Amino acid sequence: MKDEKFSGTCEICKEACPDLKPATEIIESNYYDSIHTDSRTVGACLSCLAEIEGDELLVEKPSNEDFHLRVLLGRIGEAMVEAIFSTFGYSVQSYGYENRLSYLIETLVKRTDSVSKRIRSMPDLLMVPKDQSQSYLIEVKVTHQDPKIFELNETVLGTYMKLWPEATLVVICMEDSLLYSREVKELETLGALKERDGKTMRVLNLHDDMYKLDKQFGFPSTEYQRLLNAMFRKVSGF
């Protein structure tokens, strides 16, 4: 798909938009029974494409304030996870495209081809234990939600399951100052689905549906908890 734009009406939300993206192939594959296209070029706004493709970073203005605040919070979360694993002997490497391909962010965030989509959805961190017995890809989420009703966009989760099923999702819960984890491929059958604001959300009880990070990775409980307490004292204002 060429990286070009045109004005018109979004085929999905039916709103006028000056910056539509050509999306005939994507729309036909997702709405085959309800949308039939002819030879014309069908377009969709970036917000609708983000929802279809499960892409959290496919936004119309990647340099706006909300985007940068979300990136800041995400990087704080990544730094916390990196510090924890490093403390317990893991080698840690930033893996997400925001760190490794920062010079291409503005270009990649607006493209809808499959390669760009996979790059944008890359997990945040790569962890290797001291004995090098196994490698772990880590996707970090920071939340202020109630840990008993943690909501995750089902479309976004579906993208992770399709492209990175072997990755481990680590949720930093600011409400109870704990870290939870579980492999992405195991989340498909957990929790319950609900509709909110036109989106399908998977609702998880972090206490029941995920593991405590130290339990899953075998960190010494006392040392881990001491480190966690110190970290949350520093970041409690975010």
SEFIVO-347243 format. One record per residue: x, y, z of N, C-alpha, C in turn; residue in three letters. Coordinates in pm, whole numbers, plus 50000, padded with zeros to 5 digits. Atoms other than C-alpha are relative to their C-alpha. Example, Ala and Ser with C-alpha at 12.3 -4.5 7.8 and 13.67 -1.06 7.14 Angstrom:
<sites>
500894988150000512304955050780500905012050000ALA 499184988149994513674989450714499235010950073SER 
</sites>
This chain:
<sites>
500834988250000500005000050000500885012450000MET 499214988050007501435033849905499665009150116LYS 500194990849889501905059450178499515013349945ASP 500574988050056499535085550032498695003150071GLU 501224995749934496535105350155499095006949901LYS 500954992450079493385120650012498845003650092PHE 501124995749917490305138350147498734992849959SER 501275006650029486805124150169499334995550127GLY 500735005449886484565103950399500574986450038THR 499505012949951485925075750612498944989349978CYS 500935010850032484325043150498499444993250125GLU 500405007049878484055030850858499165008950091ILE 500744991349907483005060051082499105010049929CYS 500834991350084481435079950794500215014950030LYS 499684986249972483085112150915500905005749890GLU 499154993450098484635137350677501415001350057ALA 498614999649953488425136450698500895005049887CYS 499104994950105491105156150509501194990949973PRO 498815008550011493715128850557499634985150005ASP 500345014250007492225095250459501194992049948LEU 498995009150052494515065650399499324989849910LYS 500575010550083493855041550111499914987050080PRO 500185011549910492395011150288499054989649943ALA 500945009550061490394990450038500264985850046THR 499665013849966492254958050112499724997050147GLU 500225001949857492124962550491498534999350032ILE 501434999649972488424971350493499314987649947ILE 500645011950055487444942750265500294987650085GLU 499645011849921489304917750485499344999950136SER 500604999249867487624930350803498485001649996ASN 501434997250009484144940050679499404994349873TYR 500385005750129483624916850384498504998749983TYR 501445002350010479974909750466499195012949999ASP 500804987949986478954945750526500435011349909SER 499524989450089481074967050292500484993749869ILE 499605005250130481374959949921500575011649920HIS 499334989250071483814980749720500024997349851THR 499885001350144484074987649351501415004349962ASP 498654996550046486985001149151500555012550067SER 499534987849936487145033149354500964996650116ARG 499135001749884489795037749622499225002950126THR 500714998249873488265032949966500995004950103VAL 499104994449900489725053350248499454999150140GLY 500395000049859489665053250625500925009550075ALA 499184991249918490855077550888500954991650086CYS 499005007449924493865067951098499444994550130LEU 500595004949876491755064651413499284986849978SER 500705012550029489575037851253500974988949964CYS 499005010150035492585020051105500704994850125LEU 499375004249875494155019551452499154989650070ALA 500895009449933491095001751589499944986749926GLU 500055012350080490914976651302501254991650019ILE 498745007250000494574967851318500574997550139GLU 499515002549864494944967451696501315006950027GLY 498744992949991497674993451679499855012150091ASP 500134989249905498055016151981500685012949955GLU 499234988350038500465039851808499645005649863LEU 500434994650129498635045251480499085011850029LEU 500774988349961497515080151574500225011149899VAL 499954989650102496815111051367501085010350026GLU 498994990149965499185133951557500984994050101LYS 499105006949909502085114051702500835009250087PRO 499214990949919503705145451843499155007750100SER 500834992349908500745157152053500324996750145ASN 499655001049858500835160952431499644986450059GLU 500425012949945498875129352512500954988949959ASP 499095010350049501165108152297501305000250080PHE 498724999149931504315121252466499884996550148HIS 500205003849861502865117452816499904984850012LEU 500135014649998501965081352734501374993449980ARG 498655005350022505475075252601500855001550126VAL 499244997649878506965090652917499654989750107LEU 500435009749900504885068453147500474986049962LEU 499555013150046505725038152934501484997950024GLY 498555001349980509445045152957500364998950148ARG 499805001749855509235048953334499744985450037ILE 500325014049974507575014853342501094990749949GLY 498935008350055510224999953118501255000850088GLU 498824998449914512965014453339499854992150130ALA 500245007849878511354998453646500234985249975MET 499855014250032511164964353481501464996749970VAL 498595002250031514694967553346500844999550127GLU 499234999749875516044976353692499784987350082ALA 500315012249925514274946653852500764988049944ILE 499345011650061515574921153603501525001250010PHE 498554998149990519074936353606500494996750141SER 499635002849861519154934053987500174985150024THR 499965014549978518534896753964500784992649891PHE 499015006550084521264889853710499674998549853GLY 500355000950142519504893553376500725010649918TYR 499564990150097521014910653075498765005649932SER 501204993550051518484935852946500355008649880VAL 499804992150120518214951252600498675006149959GLN 501214993850054515654976752482499724994149863SER 500345007250122513784960052199498975007549916TYR 501074993050072510834982652107500535009749897GLY 499524991650110511035003451793500215014550042TYR 499814986249955510745036251987501445002450041GLU 498614998849957514255029352120500984996949888ASN 499045004750099515895011351830499855007149866ARG 500264993650129514295029851538499385013750020LEU 500614987249964513565063751692499985009949884SER 499934990650112514585082351377498914997449896TYR 501065003250096511745065051189498605000750061LEU 501295000349932508945070251443498925007249920ILE 501044992350067507095097351251499544993249871GLU 500365007150122507195076550931499254987250031THR 500615012949971506365042651081498645001250063LEU 501254998749927503545055351300498835002949909VAL 501074996650093501565066350993499814989749890LYS 500115009950106502095035950771499124988450045ARG 500945010849967499585007450753500384986749938THR 499595012750058501574980250574500384990250111ASP 499815010549899502164947150753501375000750067SER 498664999149941505914952350805500055011150104VAL 500014988849906505424986450969499184996550123SER 500855003949888502634972151183500754990750095LYS 499245009349915504874943951309501105007350076ARG 498944992449934507694968251384499425008350115ILE 500614991749896505354991251578499554991850121ARG 500505008249890504074962251787501114992050070SER 498895007249936507554949751887499945001550151MET 499944999049853507774941452261501095009950042PRO 499144989349953509614966552475501424995650035ASP 498715004049944512464946252627500334985549967LEU 499495013650016514584915352568500834996750124LEU 499315004049878515744897252882500694986549980MET 499265012650006518414870252905500584997350139VAL 499465002949866519194853153241501494997149995PRO 498555001749991522734848653361500484987049937LYS 499595012950056522834811953258499664998649852ASP 500354999650142521534821552912499164987949956GLN 500825011850030519084792552931498795003149914SER 501204996250074516234811852774499955015149986GLN 500204985750020515364845952633498535003450018SER 501374995749977512254865852722499755013449932TYR 500474987250053510464892852526498945005350094LEU 500884994249899508664916552761499265012049942ILE 500834988450034505784940152680499505006050131GLU 500314993549874505254965452959498785009149987VAL 501164991249992501944981953048499955006050140LYS 500174993249873501485007853322498545004150012VAL 501424996949986497975012153462499685005850137THR 500574995049876496075031853725498634993650024HIS 501285006649986493085008853686499954991450127GLN 500235009549893491574987753963500554986549955ASP 499415012850045493594955153950498974988949981PRO 501025010450015490374935053975499205001549872LYS 500734997650126488944950653657500925007149900ILE 499044994450095491974957453438499524997449858PHE 500515001150136490824964353082501125001249897GLU 499025000050108492894956752773499254999149869LEU 500684999950130491764964952421500174986549931ASN 499955013450056490864931652263500654999849863GLU 499374999450132491964942451918501515001050011THR 498564998749975495364953052048500574986750050VAL 499555012949949495664920552242500064989649888LEU 500005009250113494744901451926501225001749912GLY 498784997450078497634918151745501214993850069THR 498905006249926500054907352019499964984849986TYR 500125014650009498694871752007500414994949862MET 499685004050136499124870351632501495001649968LYS 498644996750040502554886451604501064996350104LEU 499015002549894504254880651943499404991250110TRP 500665008449898502474851752122500944995150110PRO 499035005049902505674841252299500455010850099GLU 499604989149911506114875452464499274998950134ALA 500614999549867505354881052831499495014150026THR 500574987049964503004909252928500255002650147LEU 499784995849862504094927353245499165012550025VAL 500874988749966501494950353400500475006050132VAL 499624992649879502684976553648498735006950050ILE 501254994649946499644984253864500325010450107CYS 499704989349907499965017954036499065000050119MET 501004999949894496865011654247500394991250118GLU 499585008649889498314982954451501514998150007ASP 498535000149996502034988654379500584986149980SER 499525013350031502544954254230500204998449850LEU 499785003550140503784939253903499454986149975LEU 500615012750039501874911453731500524995949863TYR 499485004550129502924889753438499314987349954SER 500515012450059501714862853200500365000149852ARG 499715000650142502604850552853498775004349921GLU 501094994650081500524867552586499094988949949VAL 500805010750058499384834652432499054993650100LYS 500855005849897497814824452763498815008950036GLU 501034990649961495574855152787498694998349923LEU 501155001050090493164845152510498764994450069GLU 501145006649936490964823852737499715005450139THR 500154994849865491214845053051499105012350002LEU 500814988149985488914871853183498684999349926GLY 501294999050068485704883653018500035011849904ALA 500074989350098484804905852723498855009550033LEU 501054990149982482814938152747500155010849894LYS 499974989150096481904966652515500075013250075GLU 499884986749940483005001752607500365010149893ARG 499764989450098482755032452386500234994449860ASP 499895005850133482325010652079501194990949980GLY 498835008750010485404989952156499804987650086LYS 500055012449922485724954052277501214999550092THR 498935000449901487754951852597500024986450068MET 499865012149918489114921252773500265004550143ARG 499914995949860488614925453146500664988850080VAL 499245009849923491164907553364500025003850147LEU 499714998149858491434903353737501474996650019ASN 498565002349995495164907753780500384990550113LEU 499715008949888495064889354112499834985349962HIS 500345013950033493524857953960500524995649863ASP 499705003950138494384858853589501485001249964ASP 498584998450028498054868353607500814996050123MET 499115003849892501064858853817500685012450058TYR 499104989849947503044880654052501354998249930LYS 498775000750079506244889153865501084991750069LEU 498945007249929508554875554135499744985050005ASP 500335014249996506664842554147500274993449865LYS 499805005950133506794836953772501484998349967GLN 498585000550038510514844353745500914995550115PHE 499215005749891511624830754082500945009750069GLY 499164990349930513044863054229499884997950152PHE 500075000949854513924862254603498975010050055PRO 501154991849962510754875754767500375012250082SER 499684988949911512294897355040500745011149926THR 499214990150075514834914654816499145006649893GLU 500884994750104512264918654540499025010350058TYR 500974990949940509684934754769500645012950048GLN 499284988049955512254958654915500285009249880ARG 499734992250121513224969754564498735006249946LEU 501284995150051509594973054459499495011850084LEU 500464989249913508714994454761500775012949973ASN 499184988250027511605018054688499625006549867ALA 500384994850132510595021454323498675007350004MET 501324993849998506945028954391499985012850083PHE 499894987249926507895055654646500485011049907ARG 499454989950093509795073254367499005003949892LYS 500874997350115507095070754098498545001850037VAL 501394999449955503945074054308499245012249948SER 500684987950048503215108754168499584999549856GLY 500325000550142502855097453808498634993449979PHE 
</sites>
